[in-house]
Amino acid sequence: MLGVEAQKPPKGKWTTAPFDPRFPNQNQTRNCYQNFLGETWGAGRKSPDYHRCVKAMNRRGKSAQPCEYYFREYRSLCPISWVQRWNQQIQDGTFAGKI
């Protein structure tokens, strides 16, 4: 998707992810994955997420700047080892999720 430089955190103040009523429990694993990739909710409706947002913006020839919100969300919620492994799997073409 994006190069290493584009995935570095932007300079400035970072805050933790705000409360999401879809994930009311302490375990935020699904929230992490949701913001990293996204999944199908309900009747085939796709939820917003970082990688799908970037893909859609690139396809339209627009800046991926609006996707930064999801980037900050998953970087705040996910362990860095998970993100690194998922990004490597995406590059290798072995990632189990559909982007």
N, C-alpha and C positions, 0 to 999 in steps of 0.2 A: 504494500500500500504506500506508505510514506517512508522516506529515507530516515536514517538515524537522527540527523540534525532536526528534522521536522517533528520528531517524537520527543525531543528534549522538552522539559517543562519550560514554559515561557517565564520570563523574569516578572517579578511582581508578587503581590500578595496571593497566597493560596489558602483556601478555606476547605474544610471538610464538606462532604456531600450533604445537602439538606435532607430532611426527613422525607421519605417517599412512602405514602400510605399503602402502596402495593407490597411493601416489604416491612411489616411492622415488627418483626422479631429481631432479636439480637444478631442472629446469623445473617450476614449480608452477602453470602456467597452468590445467591441468585441475582442480587442487585449488582454485584460486581460484573458478572457475566452479561447481564442485561445491558449494561452501559458499554461493555467492551464490544459485544457483537449484536445482541438482541435476539429475540426469538419470537415465535408466533404466539399471540395472545388471543383467546376467544375464537371467533369465527374467521380464522385466517388473517386477522388483522396484524400487521407488522408493527412492532414497537420501534421507537427511535433508538439509535445507537450510533457509536462512533464510526465503525468501519463501513457500515451501510451508508451513513451520511456522507462520508468522504467519497465513496464510490459514486453516489448519486450526483454530488456536486462536480466531480471530475467529468462525469459523463455529460453534464450540461455545460461544461467549460467555465464554471464559476469557481470562486475562491472557496476553500474548505474552512474558512474562518468561523462560520456558524457552528461547525462541528466541534469546536474547541470546548464547548460546555461538556459534551459527553467524554472527551479526552480527560478533562479535569476530574470528572466524576469517577471514571474507572481507575485513574491514577491514584485517587484518594481512597478508593474502596478495596482495590485488588492488591494482593501481595505481588511485589515486583517480580518474583520468580515465576509466578503464573503468567504474567504479561510477557515476560521474555520467552517463556516456553511457547505460548500461543503465537507470538509474532514469528518465532522460528518455524513453527509448524505451518503458518500461513505462507511463509517464503518457500518452504519445502514442498508445499502442496499437499500436506498431510493433515491439515486442520479438519476436525470432525464437523465443525459448524459450516453453514452455508452463508457466504458473504455476498 
